[in-house]
């Protein structure tokens, strides 16, 4: 994974959307911009990712949550299937309580889609894979 998320995100923001499907690489470290896996976000990295032109699908979860653990492989597979049209990210609400409070997370898992810093859609609860992908595509 890229060692400097804020720098990578700034580079991602500057890549034309028409070039995203061509498997872009970071101009600084030469790593792939997309890894086919959700990105772990913190309060320090969240705003850079959420403010991008690329839609960001965030899974607010906790390690003790059974439905969250059951949904994790579906979310991980969706990253492989949906990138580079969207970026998927996870926020551990136990480790990042400030972000959970900021977005009024009352139940988990909660899925929120952001684009250019604005919330586009929200859903609470785990979904089957096909329904999750359909929700993302309809919401962006």
N, C-alpha and C positions, 0 to 999 in steps of 0.2 A: 504494500500500500504506500501511497505517496507520503513522503515524510513532511511535507509542508502544505497542509490542507488549505490555509488561506491563500497561499501563492497559487496553488493548483486551481482553486476556485476562480481566482481572478483571470487566469488563463482560459479556463472553461468558458467564462463569460465572454471572452473575446473571440471565440471560435464561431464562425457563422454556422447557423443551424443546418445549412445545406452540406456542410463538411462533417457533421457529427457522425453520419452513417459510414464515413470512409475510414473509421478506426483511428481517430486522431491520437497523437501523443503529446505529452507535455513538452513545451519548448524548453523548459529548464532541466528537468530530470530525465526526459525521454520515456517515462512510463506511460502506459495506456491511460487515456482519460477515463475510460470505463473498464471496470474489472469484472462485470457480470455478477457482482455481489453488493449487497447493501453497505452503505457507508455508515459507520458509527459517528454520530454527531454529539457535540457538547455545547454548552452555552457559549463557548468561545468560537465555535465553527459554524453554528447553526445559521446565523444571519447571512453569511457569505453564500451559503448554499441556497437558502430560501429566497434570496433576492435575485437569483439568476433568472434568465429568460427560460431556461429549461425547467419544466415542471418537476417538482420534488415531492415524492410520496413518502411520508414519514409514518413509521410504526412506533407509537408510544407504547412501551411494554415494560414488564418487570420480570426478573428472574423467577420469582415465586409463583407467577401466574400460569396455571395449567393451560388455559386457552392460548395464551401468548406463546408458550413453548410448542403447542400443537400447530400454531399458525406460522411459526418461524421458517420451516422448510418451504411452505407455499410462498412466503414473501421472498425468500432467497431465490427460488426458481423464477419468480416473476422478474427479479432483477436481470436475470439472464435473458428472459423473453422480451422484456419491454425496453431495455436500453438499446439504443441511445435516445429514444423518444422521450424518456423520463429518467430521472435518477431516483433510486430508492435509498432510504436511510432509516436508521433505527435510533431511537432515543430511549435509553434505560431511565425510567422515571424515578427509580431509587437513587441512581447515581447523578441524575440531573433534575432535582426537585424544582429548581428555579424555572426550567422550561416547562415542566408539567404544570406548575402554577400559572405561568404566563399564558398558557393556552387552555386553562380551565379543564384539565384532564381529570375526570371524575371516575371513569371506568376504563379498564384496559382489557384487551388492546383497543386503542383508538387510532384510527388512520386518518391523516389529514394530508390534503394535497395543497401545495403552495406554488405560486408562480409570481415572480417579480415582487416578492415580499407580501403578497396577499393570499389569504386562505381562499381556495376555490371550492373545496368540498371536505366533508367530515363524515366519518362513519365509526360507530363503536361496535366492537365485536369482531370475532374471527369469521372469515368467509371462505367458502370453498374456492379453489384456484380459478376456475372459469368465471365465477361470479366476481371475484376480486379483480381480475383483469378487465372484465367488462365494465365494472364501476370506474376503474382508472381511465379507461379509454373514453367513456362517456363524460367524465368529469373534466378532462383536459381539453 
